[in-house]
Amino acid sequence: MLEADNLECVRGERRLFAGLNFKLEGGELLYLQGRNGAGKTSLLRMLIGLLPPEAGEIRWRGMAIDKLADEFRADLCYLGHLNAIKEELTPLENLLAAARLADETLSEDDAIDALEQVGLAGREDLACKYLSQGQKRRVALARLVTEKRPLWILDEPFVALDVAAVDWLAGIISGHLQRGGLAVMTTHQLVNIPAGQVRELRIGG
């Protein structure tokens, strides 16, 4: 269970939000909505422990995330708005490197299979700097194919994807929810997730 209790966010001299509360159980997806600058990305950074709230507390399985530290991070998968890939590396090298950094076991065969699922068959060994923006996004999204961590925090995951890729990603998120996982997501395009309980939270009125 992920719980936000009376969260407040202040950036500079501006209060972005205050008194924000939600509780998310296994199998549930929370859509964060709001205009640009309302604090959606700031809230995501709070939820992954990178930005301390001005007030309030975030709890994972009943305990404050700042007390859990590595135990919380071991349950967390974060996909940011930026792709976080190395342009000089190939898609295969990026995926294997991401697994090593996360202290996860990923075979080369499984990595290749994940890249095939995201539509990058035949481009596994091409440096990412030669890929289109949509293809680079697919490299980042390939992490979700093999991801088993229960909590997914996704910042604009559908950016730069075509219709077929959007449908594919919706299916991946749906499968995660069906397995009892949780997800929090920002997106400018509401996408139908065919399984799980979908809730919405608007920030900034």
C-alpha positions as CSV (number, residue, x, y, z in Angstrom):
1,M,0.0,0.0,0.0
2,L,1.2,3.5,-0.9
3,E,-0.2,6.3,1.2
4,A,0.2,10.1,1.0
5,D,-0.8,11.9,4.2
6,N,-1.4,15.7,4.1
7,L,1.4,16.4,1.7
8,E,2.5,20.0,1.0
9,C,4.9,21.1,-1.7
10,V,6.6,24.5,-1.8
11,R,9.1,25.5,-4.6
12,G,10.9,28.7,-4.0
13,E,8.2,31.0,-2.5
14,R,5.3,29.3,-4.2
15,R,3.1,26.7,-2.6
16,L,2.2,24.2,-5.4
17,F,-0.2,22.1,-3.3
18,A,-1.1,21.4,0.3
19,G,-3.3,18.9,2.2
20,L,-2.9,16.3,-0.5
21,N,-4.0,12.8,0.5
22,F,-4.4,9.4,-1.3
23,K,-4.2,5.7,-0.5
24,L,-3.3,3.2,-3.2
25,E,-3.8,-0.5,-2.8
26,G,-2.5,-3.4,-4.9
27,G,-4.0,-3.6,-8.4
28,E,-4.7,0.2,-8.5
29,L,-3.5,2.9,-10.8
30,L,-3.5,6.6,-9.9
31,Y,-3.6,9.1,-12.7
32,L,-2.1,12.5,-11.7
33,Q,-3.7,15.4,-13.6
34,G,-3.2,19.1,-13.6
35,R,-1.9,22.0,-15.7
36,N,1.8,22.5,-16.4
37,G,3.5,23.8,-13.3
38,A,0.9,22.4,-10.9
39,G,3.4,20.1,-9.2
40,K,2.8,16.7,-10.8
41,T,6.5,16.0,-11.3
42,S,7.3,17.4,-7.9
43,L,4.8,15.0,-6.4
44,L,6.4,12.1,-8.3
45,R,9.8,13.1,-6.9
46,M,8.4,13.1,-3.4
47,L,6.9,9.6,-4.0
48,I,10.3,8.2,-5.0
49,G,12.1,9.9,-2.1
50,L,14.1,12.5,-4.1
51,L,12.2,15.6,-2.8
52,P,11.2,15.9,0.8
53,P,7.7,17.3,1.4
54,E,7.3,20.6,3.1
55,A,4.8,18.9,5.4
56,G,3.1,15.5,5.6
57,E,4.3,12.0,5.1
58,I,4.6,9.3,2.4
59,R,4.2,5.7,3.6
60,W,4.9,2.4,1.9
61,R,3.3,-0.7,3.5
62,G,2.5,1.4,6.6
63,M,6.0,2.8,7.1
64,A,7.5,6.2,6.2
65,I,9.6,5.9,3.1
66,D,12.5,7.9,4.6
67,K,12.8,5.3,7.3
68,L,12.7,2.4,4.8
69,A,15.4,3.8,2.6
70,D,16.9,0.9,0.5
71,E,14.1,-1.4,1.4
72,F,11.6,1.0,-0.3
73,R,13.9,1.5,-3.3
74,A,14.1,-2.3,-3.8
75,D,10.3,-2.2,-4.4
76,L,10.3,0.8,-6.7
77,C,10.5,1.2,-10.4
78,Y,10.8,4.8,-11.6
79,L,10.5,5.8,-15.3
80,G,11.1,9.6,-15.7
81,H,10.0,12.0,-18.4
82,L,13.6,11.8,-19.8
83,N,14.7,8.4,-21.2
84,A,17.8,8.1,-19.0
85,I,19.7,6.1,-21.6
86,K,23.3,6.4,-22.8
87,E,23.3,7.6,-26.4
88,E,26.7,6.0,-27.2
89,L,25.5,2.6,-26.0
90,T,23.2,0.2,-27.9
91,P,19.6,-0.6,-26.8
92,L,20.9,-4.0,-25.6
93,E,23.8,-2.5,-23.7
94,N,21.5,0.1,-22.1
95,L,19.0,-2.5,-20.9
96,L,21.7,-4.8,-19.4
97,A,23.4,-1.8,-17.8
98,A,20.1,-0.6,-16.2
99,A,19.6,-4.1,-14.8
100,R,23.1,-4.2,-13.3
101,L,22.6,-0.7,-11.7
102,A,19.3,-2.0,-10.2
103,D,21.1,-5.1,-8.9
104,E,18.8,-7.3,-11.0
105,T,19.5,-10.4,-12.9
106,L,18.8,-10.1,-16.6
107,S,20.2,-12.5,-19.3
108,E,21.1,-11.2,-22.7
109,D,18.4,-13.5,-24.2
110,D,15.7,-11.9,-22.0
111,A,16.9,-8.4,-22.8
112,I,16.8,-9.2,-26.5
113,D,13.2,-10.6,-26.1
114,A,12.2,-7.4,-24.3
115,L,13.6,-5.2,-27.0
116,E,11.7,-7.3,-29.6
117,Q,8.5,-6.7,-27.7
118,V,8.9,-3.0,-27.9
119,G,9.5,-3.1,-31.6
120,L,13.3,-2.8,-31.7
121,A,14.1,-6.1,-33.3
122,G,17.1,-5.7,-35.6
123,R,18.2,-2.5,-33.8
124,E,19.6,-4.1,-30.6
125,D,23.2,-3.4,-31.6
126,L,22.7,0.1,-33.1
127,A,24.0,3.0,-31.0
128,C,21.0,4.8,-29.5
129,K,22.2,8.2,-30.9
130,Y,21.1,6.9,-34.3
131,L,17.5,6.1,-33.2
132,S,14.4,8.3,-33.5
133,Q,12.9,9.8,-30.4
134,G,10.1,7.2,-30.4
135,Q,12.7,4.4,-30.6
136,K,14.7,5.9,-27.7
137,R,11.6,6.0,-25.7
138,R,11.0,2.3,-26.4
139,V,14.5,1.5,-25.2
140,A,13.5,3.1,-21.8
141,L,10.2,1.3,-21.8
142,A,11.8,-2.1,-22.4
143,R,12.7,-2.1,-18.7
144,L,9.0,-2.6,-17.9
145,V,8.8,-5.8,-19.8
146,T,10.9,-7.7,-17.3
147,E,10.2,-5.4,-14.3
148,K,8.9,-7.3,-11.2
149,R,9.0,-4.6,-8.6
150,P,5.5,-3.9,-7.1
151,L,5.5,-0.1,-7.3
152,W,5.8,1.7,-10.6
153,I,6.1,5.5,-10.8
154,L,5.7,6.7,-14.4
155,D,6.2,10.3,-15.6
156,E,4.6,10.8,-19.1
157,P,5.4,7.2,-20.2
158,F,3.4,7.6,-23.5
159,V,5.4,10.6,-24.8
160,A,6.7,10.1,-28.4
161,L,4.8,6.8,-28.9
162,D,2.6,5.9,-31.9
163,V,-0.9,4.4,-31.5
164,A,0.3,0.8,-31.6
165,A,3.0,1.5,-28.9
166,V,0.5,3.3,-26.7
167,D,-1.8,0.2,-26.8
168,W,1.2,-2.1,-26.1
169,L,2.3,0.0,-23.1
170,A,-1.3,0.1,-21.7
171,G,-1.3,-3.7,-21.9
172,I,2.0,-3.9,-20.0
173,I,0.7,-1.6,-17.2
174,S,-2.5,-3.6,-17.1
175,G,-0.6,-6.8,-16.6
176,H,1.3,-5.2,-13.8
177,L,-2.0,-4.3,-12.1
178,Q,-3.4,-7.8,-12.6
179,R,-0.4,-9.2,-10.8
180,G,-1.3,-7.0,-7.8
181,G,1.2,-4.2,-8.6
182,L,0.5,-0.5,-8.0
183,A,1.2,2.4,-10.3
184,V,1.2,6.2,-10.2
185,M,1.4,8.0,-13.5
186,T,1.3,11.4,-15.1
187,T,0.1,11.8,-18.7
188,H,-1.4,14.4,-20.9
189,Q,-3.4,11.8,-22.7
190,L,-5.8,9.6,-20.8
191,V,-5.3,6.1,-22.0
192,N,-7.6,3.2,-21.4
193,I,-6.0,0.6,-19.1
194,P,-8.0,-2.6,-19.6
195,A,-7.5,-4.0,-16.1
196,G,-7.1,-2.9,-12.6
197,Q,-8.8,-0.1,-10.6
198,V,-8.0,3.3,-12.1
199,R,-8.4,6.4,-10.0
200,E,-7.7,10.1,-10.8
201,L,-6.1,12.9,-8.7
202,R,-6.1,16.5,-9.9
203,I,-3.5,18.8,-8.5
204,G,-3.8,22.6,-8.5
205,G,-7.6,22.8,-8.8
